[in-house]
């Protein structure tokens, strides 16, 4: 219980780190602030792993016996861990308490966030070296981490909402870290507005939930969810799910994530790949009882399935390594929602865990590629495999995990989701398989072109359709495309901190998958076991899915290799298709041109009301006063005698009108 | 026999003369003199009414005395203003103080 009792330090430490760095930033010279923040995160990771170990010991133990799950030992007393302080109370009564609630899922995700965050901090020390506002960057990262950890540990949804909003703010600030860049300014606004719109759903859902159940408490809500009427539960669940869609960049609110890549690469790795975007999945997981009661899981599944396929199809049309990764993140988050929607709760959380590590790895790897080659365009990268061996190896591990090749992490978790989908929704299983094929395709394409090809002129930088489309540039004005690196630029391997972070994450991407695999008795899934779990399938039944999944992944790799190894520049798809894909199926343009326009209508109506009603009334008051004044000014002649006459007449009037009596 | 009516008529005539002077004169000195006539018209009315209607008490006479005192005070202030006006504008005509015209 030591770690559980100390667990409030887990979000508190990075918060204190944030205060230190933001207040005393200029005192930290050189890389000191980076090391300070990393050290804080090391401490947090230590506490978080201790907490996970404790949770593993204290959680109920389940055993898999002949395909059936049976309880081996109940939970130890005091589990799930709960820390509670009075907060927002009126004379000690009512109000909302500050609660930390650590069950199996929270312990797992806290450990994931802390560890991933530690390595991303470590990587940033080298990556951000020499940037202006170096301490501020780490201060922001620290506050973000604190908010994310608070969100995961929050014992009631009110605190979760607060932390959720802080995360949104830090995402905004970090996307716009290069605030002098016009596109970054536009991207930060786009991200904030999109997620903020979605957050309204979270708030409304919470208010409604409170009205129905009278509590925000996570455990109580889970218990009482069955008391909700089906339409009510469905309404609440879907409102909150809207917030999850926004935060996790699911269709149709996915538009912000691609542009969020304007931020520094470690930020993309941390916030827009490993942690914050996964918060939507986590939140949906926490609202699972309500969604289940409301029979609304089908929507979750379909949104996830559509997004997984849609993003995976778009990814091959992009040349910017970070944007490809962003599509990949959108797609993988879609898988998680797909898993949640087909009752594969533990499978989705398993994928959340593995994805966090391999996607952080891939993003940091692409950061290393960008650092070494001075460009983000995969076509302009010059045979990086030759110059950056460490990045090559680690990126390959990440890519194989993403593609889902055994035995890497993504293989176990993604196939598990697809297996569950096959049981409950064969159509979604098929969609997931097609998306898996495209995942393998775009990952291989990126890998081959960036690491094994000499630099080429980037084909789409100056494409005609990009010029007459200001929306692709976030309407940020006439921004020229990023310059290509010098022709004789020799890529170089990154520094030691970055390599260490990459290697550590690569190791995790290799190892973590085994935890939930049948090779180790699916122990992770049994740990998370929520009472019923269709994803705990005997290994013999899983085998068929594994074979198909592997074959699809290999087919994707083979096709991409065949197409791109020789001649990456050849235009194979019809031009209109490439254009449509690069313009993101025109969804962003639709939002800018149609939705934004329609959203202006009420504003314009109010403007007309203001101009033609309110203003007219106000002006009329002014004119009447002015005209009366103009007429009355002639009374003020300035002549003494006239004033005396007024006095005399006034006196007379008083005498006669006032009724003088004789 | 002189009745109250005669006194009041005298008072009214004086008042009319004073009012005419105030309204028509341009010279501030003349205006002030007219004001004096107005005050004295009122004083006569008070004193006469008191003598005929209320012989036991002196309230009317007292008012007449008050009016004399007020007139003295008014004159001293009036002339002080007049002097200042003369220094300021170089004239004592009411025409020079038209700054209030709207």
Interface residues (C-beta under 8 A of the other chain):
Chain A: X632 X633 X634 X635 X636 X637 X638 X639 X640 X641 X644 X645 X648
Chain B: X19 X22 X23 X24 X25 X31 X94 X97 X98 X99 X100 X101 X102
